[in-house]
Amino acid sequence: MGRPMGCGTLVVLLVLVFLLIGHGNNRSTSSRTSLRSTSTSERYYGVKMVNTSNTIVLDNGLVRLTFSNPTGHVTGIKYGGIDNLLEIHNKPTNRGYWDLNWNYPGQKSRTSIFEGILGTEFRVITSAEDQVEISFTRTYNVSLPQGVTVPFNMDKRYILQRGRSGFYAYAIFERLEGWPEAKVDQIRMVFKLQQAKFRYMALSDTRQRFMPTAYERGIYGIKLAYKEAVLLNNTGEVDDKYQYTIEDKDNKVHGWICTDEKSPVGFWMITPTDEFKMAGPFKQGLTSHVGPTTLSVFVSSHYAGNVSMNFQQGEAWKKVFGPVFIYLNSAHQGSKNSISSLWSNAKQQMLEEVKSWPYNFTESRDFLSSDQRGSLSSRLLIYDQYISHQPLHSARFAYVGLAPPGEVGSWQRESKGYQFWTQADNKGHFIIKNVLPGNYSLYASVPGIIGDYKYEADITIEQGSKIQMPDFIYEPPRNGPTLWEIGIPDRTAAEFYIPDPYPTLSNKLYIVSERFRQYGLWARYEDRYPDSDLVYKVGVHNYSNDWFYAQVTRDIGNGTYVGTTWQIQFELESATHPGNFTLRLALASGSYSKLLVRINNLNTKQPHFATGRIGVDNAIARHGIHGLYSLFSVSVPSSLLHQGTNTIYLTQPKGESPFTGIMYDYIRLEGPPV
């Protein structure tokens, strides 16, 4: 017979049972907090993969992903007690997918071709307990007739790791020599979540709210000036996906929250860098919007007009888009502050992803890790001889970037290469890290300083290089002393007068901040100036109250719109100076417009200066406050001015639609050189 159990032994066993139960509870709690840590990762079993003829399933104990085989659609995401975060009422092809829009020469329709990015072959890139990376590829068939499919090889990849409550996604696009020409307007990844569960959208600390559903848009929505904008007659608010755009430099995390008390869950798109996106840091793009839809947009012509990827006949090219991290987090059941805790945790995870960039775990040879890249550091200074107190000063908080070689400001129209941007400190010092090897131009845009900077020589970045260069000096456009100025040179029209929205056409999210995102503000111009156009008197008026944010058209009835003429009136004590004055016109946006400048005589047949057609960025309609930046310098002979009151007439003559017009960034009149 065995010995009877003593009290001491019983206590030890009870303690062990308690610890085991506690360990299980801790594991459950860790899975709910979803924070990235090695200690947390070790508690979960390795990544498992199940491969069938129709589906691929990846499971790490926290997240279970289901993909269609071999097309590579994400058809299911199980997490946090919810069997599928994606909209189960949608077809499997309309839940998680990549797509693009493109054109080919000779296409008769102006509408671009929509094409889902469908894999035709499935491959396992890496299969280990710590990580599984899978690939869905499609190879371009050169024997197909032109226009059947975009001339790209495409490789969609997904990575699931042990202990991570989320997964990585990226894609490799390639063209080989000899392939036909094509124009690609958009490349994106899309996730459509369960409409019944995900009602709360968060884009930033100040831009988050409960959203209407796609069903409500369909039932209660009254179409407004364009299909994306509807008035919801059950709430009296406007919803428009363009109200939720973000500049790429700020587009790091956005997504949705399921506020169900039984399973509070967050679904987040985390983009740790914008190096693989197009057109520089100020390019605006779509994020999350009614659906509920979450996007990662890599190529887009929004707010840039004709800035697309244009490939010539035979042009070879390759680029990696991503990786981005689709992050999932959850809160305790019944949590009263689940929204704030999930958003706060998502931001923290974003910071960790940014810190980890570039990732060292991808298996594509086309994605280079940190030790395969280089860096550049220096300082940018501003020299302006007409700033008498300090002609040479720091380019405080300048945006400095390396982008493919081009002309001054060409980076904002560049679409096929990589760009690497950073923001300088208050002394103008900067370091651009993790730059892919290659030849670049160095560009800069400085808040409060007119124009764009470009260093005169190309810069070559090599693998492992750490380049320290002498100070760069930017001499912004300047011919003479400032006589007067309107606005702030910051590439936007945000500092000008933004009207209140029509009470029946508002979005409550923007009542206080970012009021320019309200629908229909362009029509408020006629309410403010019903009989005549804007007249701005220098020294009397204030641009924040008296300069309308956009020079738009005027509706004269029957759907007819005409251009407008604005006046700037200013005083001169004397106009007998030798030499010319200079008028600087920095524009934040142009939409199918043109600008004519006349000096002191509106009736002259020929304007003193004309721009030709400006822009197709459509920022007025899409609440963007800026599109593509442009700067015009107009020489004004002294003979055109006189002592006393002078008037500059700014005419935008085109009247095609209510969205035709100009947004000014900054206007300055300089006297003759001293």
Secondary structure, 3 states (H helix, E strand, C coil): CCCCCCHHHHHHHHHHHHHHHHHHHHHHHHHHHCCCCHHHHCCCCCCEEEECCCEEEEECCCCEEEEECCCCCEEEEEECCECCCECCCCCHHHCEEEEEEEECCCCCCCCCEEEECCCCEEEEEEECCCEEEEEEEECCCCCCCCCCCCCCEEEEEEEEECCCCEEEEEEEEEECCCCCCEEEEEEEEEEEECCCCEEEEECCCCCEEECCCHHHHHHHEEECCCCCEEEECCCCEEEEHHHHCEEHHHCCEEEEEECCCCCCEEEEEECCCCCCCCCCCCCEECCEECCCEEEEEEECCCCCCCCCEEECCCCCEEEEEEEEEEEEEECCCCCCCHHHHHHHHHHHHHHHHHHHCCCCCCCCCCCCCHHHCEEEEEEEEEECCCCCCCCEEECCCCEEEEECCCCCCHHHHCCCCCCEEEECCCCCEEEEEEECCEEEEEEEECCCCCCCEECCCCEEECCCCEEECCCEEECCCCCCCEEEEEECCCCCCCCCECCCCCHHHECHHHCCCCHHHCCCHHHHHHHHCCCCCCEEECCCCCHHHHCECCEECEEEECCEEECEEEEEEEEECCCCCCCEEEEEEEEEEEEEECCEEEECCCCCCCCCEECCCEEECCCCCCCCCCCCCEEEEEEEEHHHCCCEEEEEEEEECCCCCCCCEEEEEEEEEECCCC
